[in-house]
Amino acid sequence: MMLVNRVRELRARYRMTQQDLADKIGVSRQTIGMIEKEDYAPSVTLALKIAKVFETTVEDVFQIDEGSEH
């Protein structure tokens, strides 16, 4: 099971850089990069902040892919 996400896609749609998103939610640009590469699963609080920036739900941004192993 692994957590997959649409952060890169949504960030592009909103024309935001990794740094823009990082500044809005109070993390480093490197953290955003790790989330996008699915190397880091954000906390619930951080996932909620990301969803709020993109005006959507956590479930729309993050999904569990039960068929994949990381």
Rosetta silent file (secondary structure, phi, psi, omega in degrees, C-alpha in Angstrom):
SEQUENCE: MMLVNRVRELRARYRMTQQDLADKIGVSRQTIGMIEKEDYAPSVTLALKIAKVFETTVEDVFQIDEGSEH
SCORE:     score description
SCORE:     0.000 S_00000001
   1 L     0.000  136.140  175.297    0.000    0.000    0.000 S_00000001
   2 E  -143.293  154.352  178.784    1.253    3.475   -0.791 S_00000001
   3 E   -87.756  122.274  176.539   -0.035    7.009   -0.639 S_00000001
   4 E  -110.952  157.989 -176.530   -0.316    8.627   -4.057 S_00000001
   5 E  -148.403  166.524  179.855   -1.125   12.265   -4.660 S_00000001
   6 L  -113.433   23.252 -174.729   -2.019   14.954   -7.168 S_00000001
   7 H   -59.679  -48.387 -179.059    0.045   17.758   -5.585 S_00000001
   8 H   -59.440  -45.714  179.901    2.232   18.365   -8.660 S_00000001
   9 H   -60.494  -47.572 -179.136   -0.816   18.380  -10.958 S_00000001
  10 H   -67.328  -39.101  178.330   -2.775   20.768   -8.748 S_00000001
  11 H   -61.046  -41.533  178.195    0.222   23.030   -8.214 S_00000001
  12 H   -64.913  -41.775  179.307    0.646   23.313  -12.000 S_00000001
  13 H   -60.791  -37.522  179.809   -3.066   24.065  -12.424 S_00000001
  14 L   -88.172    3.034  179.785   -2.759   26.884   -9.880 S_00000001
  15 L    53.627   49.834  179.607    0.505   28.056  -11.493 S_00000001
  16 L  -113.536  144.919  171.570    2.426   27.717   -8.265 S_00000001
  17 L   -84.749  168.309  174.299    6.036   26.802   -7.742 S_00000001
  18 H   -58.870  -39.213  179.932    7.066   24.350   -5.050 S_00000001
  19 H   -65.348  -40.187  177.704    8.321   27.365   -3.082 S_00000001
  20 H   -57.161  -48.933 -179.097    4.956   29.161   -3.441 S_00000001
  21 H   -64.648  -43.563  179.378    3.115   26.172   -1.990 S_00000001
  22 H   -57.471  -44.435 -179.800    5.726   25.684    0.723 S_00000001
  23 H   -63.541  -38.197 -178.570    5.380   29.318    1.812 S_00000001
  24 H   -67.776  -31.112 -175.813    1.576   29.047    1.961 S_00000001
  25 H  -110.542   -0.111  173.139    1.599   26.004    4.239 S_00000001
  26 L    78.629   36.803  174.977    4.740   26.700    6.277 S_00000001
  27 L  -128.953  178.572  178.595    7.132   23.965    5.124 S_00000001
  28 L   -84.596  159.762  175.446   10.309   23.857    3.045 S_00000001
  29 H   -60.306  -36.029  179.680   10.410   23.544   -0.728 S_00000001
  30 H   -62.059  -36.663  177.839   12.224   20.244   -0.204 S_00000001
  31 H   -63.117  -42.823  178.512    9.238   18.891    1.735 S_00000001
  32 H   -61.901  -43.263  178.260    6.933   19.693   -1.188 S_00000001
  33 H   -59.941  -42.108  179.908    9.349   17.927   -3.553 S_00000001
  34 H   -67.629  -37.623  176.755    9.408   14.841   -1.337 S_00000001
  35 H   -64.073  -46.213 -179.006    5.595   14.790   -1.138 S_00000001
  36 H   -61.486  -35.947  178.863    5.325   15.090   -4.925 S_00000001
  37 L   -82.590   -0.092 -179.149    7.778   12.218   -5.420 S_00000001
  38 L    62.057   30.577  175.264    5.786   10.205   -2.878 S_00000001
  39 L   -92.556   -7.796 -176.169    8.883    9.847   -0.714 S_00000001
  40 L  -144.719  127.093  176.071    7.109   11.480    2.234 S_00000001
  41 L   -95.872  118.044 -176.884    3.561   11.017    3.536 S_00000001
  42 L   -70.640  157.335  174.192    2.373   14.280    5.097 S_00000001
  43 L   -65.442  165.823  177.319    0.653   14.476    8.465 S_00000001
  44 H   -59.401  -42.972  179.856   -3.110   14.879    8.519 S_00000001
  45 H   -59.874  -45.727 -179.819   -2.657   18.551    9.430 S_00000001
  46 H   -67.096  -40.292  177.610   -0.315   19.146    6.513 S_00000001
  47 H   -61.237  -40.633  177.515   -2.594   17.254    4.115 S_00000001
  48 H   -63.965  -40.899  177.934   -5.514   19.442    5.237 S_00000001
  49 H   -62.734  -42.945  179.504   -3.460   22.604    4.651 S_00000001
  50 H   -62.845  -46.333  179.704   -2.520   21.439    1.146 S_00000001
  51 H   -60.607  -39.882 -179.763   -6.143   20.616    0.300 S_00000001
  52 H   -63.370  -41.973  178.328   -7.267   24.027    1.571 S_00000001
  53 H   -58.095  -39.128 -177.531   -4.770   25.842   -0.671 S_00000001
  54 L   -92.516    8.596  175.823   -6.208   23.991   -3.666 S_00000001
  55 L    53.500   47.413 -179.258   -9.809   24.512   -2.486 S_00000001
  56 L  -145.770 -171.590 -179.626  -10.564   20.798   -2.472 S_00000001
  57 L   -96.923  159.781  175.695  -10.725   17.817   -0.131 S_00000001
  58 H   -58.553  -40.618 -179.014   -7.879   15.738    1.246 S_00000001
  59 H   -63.903  -26.587  177.713   -9.392   12.729   -0.568 S_00000001
  60 H   -76.777  -27.348 -178.411   -9.132   14.593   -3.870 S_00000001
  61 H   -90.967  -41.058 -174.429   -5.417   15.273   -3.323 S_00000001
  62 E  -121.159  134.873  175.994   -4.294   12.060   -1.621 S_00000001
  63 E  -135.567  153.561  174.842   -5.364    8.460   -2.259 S_00000001
  64 E   -94.764  123.608  176.769   -4.187    5.093   -1.012 S_00000001
  65 E   -98.822  100.613 -175.426   -3.064    2.799   -3.833 S_00000001
  66 L   -75.951  -12.814 -178.506   -3.517   -0.656   -2.357 S_00000001
  67 L   -90.148   -5.393 -176.877   -2.099   -2.370   -5.450 S_00000001
  68 L  -111.191  148.808  171.029    1.362   -0.807   -5.210 S_00000001
  69 L  -117.056  139.864 -176.773    4.293   -1.444   -2.967 S_00000001
  70 L   -97.658    0.000    0.000    6.833    1.297   -2.386 S_00000001
